[in-house]
Amino acid sequence: MNLWKKLLCYSRRKSPWLFHMNSGSCNGCDIELIAGLTPRYDAEQLGVKHEASPRHADIICISGPVTHTAVNAMKTVYGQVCHPKAVVAIGSCPASTNVFIDSRVLDGPLDRHIPVDVYVPGCPPRPDAILAGIAKAAEILAARAGQEAQPAAAPVAAEEEKA
Amino acid sequence: MSYRIPMGPYHPALEEPYKLELVCDGETVQDAKLNIGFNFRGIEQLAETRNFIQIVALMERVCGICSNTHTLSICQAVEQIAEITPPPRALYIRVIMAELERLHSHVLWAGVAGKLIGFKTMFMTCFAVREQIMNVLQTISGNRVNYAMNRVGGVNRDIDDPAMILAMIGELEKDMVKTVIPVFTTSHSALSRCTGVGVLSEEKARSLGVVGPTARASGLPQDLRRAAPYAAYEEMDFNVPVEHSGDVKARLVVRALEILESCSILRQALSKLPAGEIFTGDESEMEIPEGRGFSRVEAPRGEVIYSVTWGEDTDTPSRVHVRTPTYINMPAVRWMVRGARLADTPLIQASIDPCYSCTDR
């Protein structure tokens, strides 16, 4: 890895921008994510910024149990985020569809559609847990910045085994 | 020449997925069309497969902001069918939780409104103020958002330390009166974005049947806590703030005054908190007879109605119907945005405090 790439990897880890997507969530995780950006939890200390456009973002935060209506939009948004990118599944819903498990209108869990890098379980998780997940995703992002192609999905557990 | 601007379903100005299609003539909005349903999770159908303990946990997840309202409504409806009366202490704790929820929801709304005005400092200030309420909610229930406080026949957890909540209320009231309310009511830049924007006249509000703070800002003095008291609201003494101008500023002022009224209700409930049990009946032996229960609760956004039908000799309800305040309020947005500037539409649609996860379910 040359010096330029090393610098690139370092910078990626220091300034991950978030795009938040609600795929049928109850708002609980969404407001906890927003609370994580505000003074008490202060996500900006990690260089995190909430970004409105997926094309400018590095990390996609997805909450909700993935409804049929959200699937296509979610795939589009995933495609719009440039390489390198990381996906954080916020809450128990994208991980397991939670209490909505038998619902006929759901197409979850999330990893059936797009690769997920970090799961933050909880209903809803606390803002500090969400920030820990984002910090983890930033490290994955930095590792990915040195690679050319998008690697296959690796959940947190697999990443830890490698380390 | 008019043209159409689609907004959403995944748009930065919208907190939740829904689609707003605006017909514009230059910068002026002529009409708006709303598409919802992106959050549809089929909760009403799922509720028909849950027993009376599981259904409370399911209904809590209808909405993450007013979760307590939904558990309170379903518990009241099931209690009506089973003819259970919760003990007085449980009723007071329900009032306390409902008012804490109203406080955090209104402060959250003020923050979102600040952000949409372009006033990011206010957004950060409101969320910092809100953390005090979240601390109290976490201390009482152990969770910040889904509190799991209500159960059929009472509440799950007791309030051990009323003094801590009273101290928080003092701090919150000071922050509201000294910082948040003066900024929104005296700052020229905030006022120029709110005054005269998104007006809903009293006649229109009446004919559309809007509820909650949206109705009270258009001069309709309706509040279920006063009109049809539930839990222990009958014993509380409070005012229902009403404004007559019907614009975004009026909705802001109504919510700000409601925060102060909520503080006063909390003080009364905490000082009068009766001693005794916090629930009645044994959940393992409880059986819900055949019947129909109906419950109305004043959520932070307006009136929530639950209608629950229980079949004969079953563990599960045969129908649970929910009507949420946003379902009633959102047609009013169409009348509010007509003639407004395009740049004001995100603020106008947010001024009814929409919650599409409740509405879609």
Interface residues (C-beta under 8 A of the other chain):
Chain A: M21 N22 S23 G24 S25 C26 N27 G28 C29 D30 I31 E32 I34 A35 T38 P39 R40 A52 S53 G64 P65 T67 T69 A70 A73 V77 N98 V99 F100 D102 S103 R104 V105 L106 C123 P124 R126
Chain B: P9 Y10 P12 E15 E16 P17 G37 F38 N39 F40 R41 G42 I43 Q45 L46 T49 A57 L58 R61 V62 C63 G64 I65 S67 L108 F123 M124 F127 A128 R130 E131 M134 R144 V145 N146 C355 S357
